Amino acid sequence: MKKFLSVFIVALVLAFVVKWILPWWGIALAGVLAGGLSNKRFLAFFAGFLSVFLYWYSLILWGPHQKVAELSGDLFTLPAGAMPLMSAVIGGLITGIFALVGSLIFHKKST
Amino acid sequence: MNVSRLFALFFWSVLGALLVYALNNSWSTANAPIPALGQILNPYSGLWANAEGAFENHDFTGAPVQEEVHIVYDDDLVPHIYADNLQDALFAQGYVEAQNRLFQMDVSTRDPDGRLSEILGEGLLKRDLSQRRLGLGYAADNAVKAWKKFPEELKLLEAYTAGINYYMDRLSPKDWPMEYKLLGVEPESWSIRKSALLLKAMSQTLCGYEEDVENSNALALFKDDFPLIYPERNSKDIPVIPKSYILPSEVDESNPVAYGPMSDIFRKRSPDGVGSNNWAIMPEKSATGNAVLCNDPHLGLSLPSVWFEVHIITPDFSARGVSLLGMPGIMIGFNQNIAWGETNVGHDVMDYHKIRWANEDKTSYYYDDQVLDVEYRIERIPVRGKEDVLDTVKYTVWGPLANEKEDLALRWIVHDQVDKPDFLTFIQGMTCSNYQEYLEATAVFYAPAQNFIYADNEGNIGLRINGNLPIKKREMGRFVRPGDKSEQAWQGFISREDNPQEYNPEQGYLASANQWSADTSYPYYYNGNFEGFRGRRINALLRQDKKFDLEDLQSFQNDVYHVMAADALPTMLKHVQGEDNFLLEQLRSWDYQMSPGSRAAMFFDVWFDQFHHLLWDEVYLHTEMELPEPDLWHTANILSSEADHPFIDIKGSSKKETLKDLVLESMNKTLDSLDGRQDLQYGNSRNVQIRHLLRIPAFSVDSLPLGGHKHTLNAQQSTFGPSWRMMVELSDQPNAFGTYPGGQSGNPASAYYSNRIETWASGSYDTLSLPSSGQEIDRVLYQIKFAPE
């Protein structure tokens, strides 16, 4: 649990920082570094995923984004409520995968 | 090293990288392109960043202005620009236009330049090629060359350009309009040439009309019968200028040369539905004793709207109205003293000439007793995701060889190198305070010629056609003409003094609605694209012996009385007296109103169309070539006069049909075609839509149940209609109203993207005031300040 939390928090902080330096896919780097804290592959994945998933999701939900959600939902013929989720899944998935990669880089063995 | 770990590392790294790559790029599929999902859906710079948050004030110090400029946005997102001088004011106008409509400005100048496929892909290549054949980019180059001869005046356009670019230079990708993000392309900075392109695009819409090829085909086909099908003028029409001319006639006769038939269909007709109304009444016709001016231009309706509302204040003037994005100044509007507006003049200024080649390679041609070489313009068209496409367009003394297959060169007014700074028209226009000044301001206007209407707070009204009108021999420009003789060229231009015009007429009003400019006593020949029904209606309304208040004038702008139906329907009904059916039941009690709830309005539309096609079966059976459509007014007149026209007989039938036979048969066809739709109302029978520029349904407004018709004053069609309605009563302080189908913001996520549609659709208006300072504006959304270093 402690490991999960540390990957989660580090991914969150790094995601927040890299957005000032790198384009949106900078979360991949956040994932690699945060995932490196865990030798548990799937723990790294889930903690990374959840971290940016929640980060992005709350960024969108807490902003004045209802109209954009409706418009982009219309664009993809999806309900408006699906759009923030879709964004968050993209962010989560990339962070999660790269957290797993980080774990693989920094830890020889999964325990 | 653990092999399985290495494998996993490889696997997940590659998968992650591929995912990032896939989401960071757009993909074209058979159905629709998939945008770069990661780019458009990330919360930092994706579409989410286009959400409209709280408005914030901006201060720019060190801006390229001479004095401080203050912009105050009111609660309709209309900017009020307070500047110390004209140049600074136009800098600010450029800034606010870019701020609200950047993508629209970009795409509307790419179209005339033949550069749409660069951002939209191969699907637009045909359009680009055809635009380049018409020489619109060449025309813009010529305009820029001409403008550079007026460096002092050009400073105004340069200030406007600087304003646009000042905004763009401060944008980061997250601020780009949604459309750029969806397309995955970058905005491009503004230039004077882009303003020229915009003026050329406007000309293409408004004076890009000709039927030379169609008419030549018809003349070759129908020979002596041609005038029976295609008479030039409806004698019932009331011209724009209500007076007779006594100037000596200077028209030379010249007989048309019949070319054709030419089967090559090489271009689309200019859109049917472009038109406008304007009128002004003098104090004796006005309930308040003040002159009133009204104007409603009918154009293709789109989102963002074609117009942008702006209020510009300097120590010399305070003017408000709409501007065409990309051109500085106010095109239709008013200031403290005067109001102005335009409608289109349909004179044909686009003529085709058949080139006689002097060699087989078609590189030199005969012109009088000379042999001339063509010049070449290489057109390089960048195509998104593909190699550039090259096209060579040949240029002759007439202009570009627009149709290579039929050897037709194009003489078009838009290609001319103007001799005056025509871009000044709408800048100077807003500064005027009397008619003399207004005549001078508009005298520089070149094309597309417009009926410029004027009214002031001293009770004067005026109207003059501004624009260069070519002097033509009779029937010149109606058909394809020889290209090997200089005598076939325009004989110069009518002097501005001789352009049709009137000031404070006896009848107490002036009105134009795209009808003929002057009656047959006008000494110059002109042909073109004119619409008479709206002109007849507004004249009938304004001739009434009464004084009009603003409510009356509002009802005129929203009027849906169909003059053509009133001409034609009584005869149609007379010929089917003994019959009884749901169609006739509705039509017998119809008041000729094309209102949304009317069933009769829809029935008439279908029935008349059926009759028209039966009457002109001889024309419509020719599908192998382009022919002009016989005019609807001609059909209506044949009905109402009950004349015995030789074309009433249906070709190929054994019987000799009469008018009654055609009316009856077209009624039966109508009943068949309406089967199952008999309860449908007019407003629901057609789909009035206001589409986004890229036809993105999510950014469009669909299915507005509205009345109107292209021949009624409220010229509402499915995708065309009144794009701005304005009424200005010129009292001490102008009493002005207006609205348009859209909103000030070009951002689909903004509350101001389509907020005015409801007011517009209901036929109401917003109040347009002239606050003399920011403090007078009740609800301020936000403010911008520019200060020099």
Interface residues (C-beta under 8 A of the other chain):
Chain A: K19 P23 W24 W25 A28 R41 W56 L59 I60 G63 P64 H65 K67 V68 L71 S72 D74 L75 M83 M86 S87 I90 G91 L93 I94 I97 F98 L100 V101 L104 I105 K108 K109
Chain B: N2 R5 A8 L9 W12 S13 L15 G16 L19 V20 L23 N24 L37 G38 Q39 I40 L41 N42 P43 Y44 S45 G46 L47 W48 N50 A51 E52 G53 M178 L182 I696 P697 A698 F699 P748 A749 S750 A751
